Amino acid sequence: MSLGLWLATGLGDEPTGQEGINHFLEHMVFKGTRTRSTLAIAEASDDIGGQVNGFTEREFMYLLARTIGEQVGAALELFFDLLINSVCPEDEVNRELDVVLQEIRHVEDAPEEWVHDLLLETAWPNHPLGRQLMGSPKTVRGIGREALLAHLATLRYADRVIVAAAGRVDHDWVVDLVARLAGDQAPGPAAAVDGVPQFAAECLRVPRATSQVHFCMGTPGCSRSDRDQYAFGILDAILGGGASSRLFQEIRENRGLAYSIGSYLQSYRSAGLFAIDAGTGPEDFDFVVDLIGREIARLQRDGPSPSELERARTQLKVAIALATESTSFRMQHLAGSEIYWGRVLSFDEIVAGVEAVTAEDLYRVAGRAFTPDRQALVAIGPF
């Protein structure tokens, strides 16, 4: 079974000057509660077996356990202890600060990862979604024990906590246990509304002594609630989603200019980005960017072929079918549905949305996304 305790909090909920506190707090809840030391938490996690971990995203954070069904009670008890009774000991805060700073450096030392964060920062410069997820060394150093505990208190409100489980679990039993463990947590004040980010068509080149240029191109995509999400999914499959996609065939297979090239859709509550990423030699960078532009223009001009459209539909439907065999995917789908739509989207509904996409829909979303004045580009390399 897979179990998640989710907190509906995002970067927009972080206090000004404390950017990165969500991620820091995700580390700190494992560092001691009123009833458990750091070692006792580690031992309880290992007693559960499988995988126990925490994750922070731009619009939520969650604790995850993947284990056997018999351990669901122990995992829930541990998670609510971490949520309600964390004490963030001063010595652990100071020690974990160094760990978080090392993690920030680790990402910046991996240009193929960092370029995606920089794209969000470049495309949405004045919006919480454009902030660095882990904050900066300056903001993280300014976060102390009292700030962590004060922020944690704002996350425990009953209407911001979601428990999702999939696999070998008894629904009613889990509901009863959660009610006992949660206690009398009250609903909180209305969550902040960040608004729709304004897209900035900027170009950023970051000089680094790398052998390749790692780059990411971004255009406006769609939000999680936008009906065009299915059309964007088909667009992704046709343009850069697989071995037969146009970008992979033209730039890697036909010309050998990149080992890896692809596309993806990154969607949030109020907006999204459609991105194309690749790594290529410095001498070929400008040419590869030009080739991408040509493929986009060809797709806008001619649209997809019937075989491309059908192949893309099949890709998405098979991906959904395979993913549903994972308890982790099902659990994440349940929680994400509650966070973004307030109801659980059935997989049949999603498949129907994919099947309904037409060639005209592709023309429309390609025209909506790929306009010359609405493209951002970030590149890291030996400029």
C-alpha angles and dihedrals in degrees: 000000000000121000129187133185104200130195115203096219128123143185089278089064093058114105116251110269092021098080109158095035093121091057093043090050091050086060095044100053087071092055102078144320134198089271104030136050122216089264092048090052090050091049092048089051091051091045088059090051126200114061128334117176147133130240135192124203133173095266104024146009129213148182115230133201123182111185143111122307094252090066099056093100093050091047093050093048090051094048095051090047089055092047100044106027105036112135102183096218113224095236091050091049091055092046095046091048088069090050092052091048089051089051091053090051090047092058093046089051090056105066093182087063101033094054091069092055091047090052091058090046091050098043096043103029098157100042133080090241088064094057123105107265095226095040123230128295088254097053094041092052088056094058113096136175096276092051091050093050093046091051093046089055089060092053098055096072111129094237092055098052120085125181115199128178135175133181126031098010136121108230099208093045091051091048092052093047093048090051090054095044096044092054117182100338107161129217115265136227119285112292118249116263112221098192127217115315117239111236117234117203095212135149120220125185116188115198112227131157094244128140091228136040110239110200142173127197118199136191131174111285128174138283125250091260097047114113088219090072089096093051090048088051090055091045089053092051093049098043104039112340103106150001092287094047119121097246094046092049097045102039104031107024102033099034107018092223098135138027092207130024130155148132137239142181118233111193132185137174097281106017147358144209129226107209139187118200134184146149122228142155117286090241091056100041099099092043093051091050088051091050090052089053090051093052091049091050091049091051091048091048102042103020123212123316117243090251092051091051093049092045091051092049090051092048092054095044092049091047089053092047093050093044092054089065088066117085089205092057092047092049092049091047091053093050094042091051091054093046098047106026107017090232137064114263109218118230089236088059091051093048090049089053091053093048092050095060112113134192088256089057089054092051090050099049092042088054091045094052108031107060118139095239095049105061127106124196129195122182132177117197149098096312 
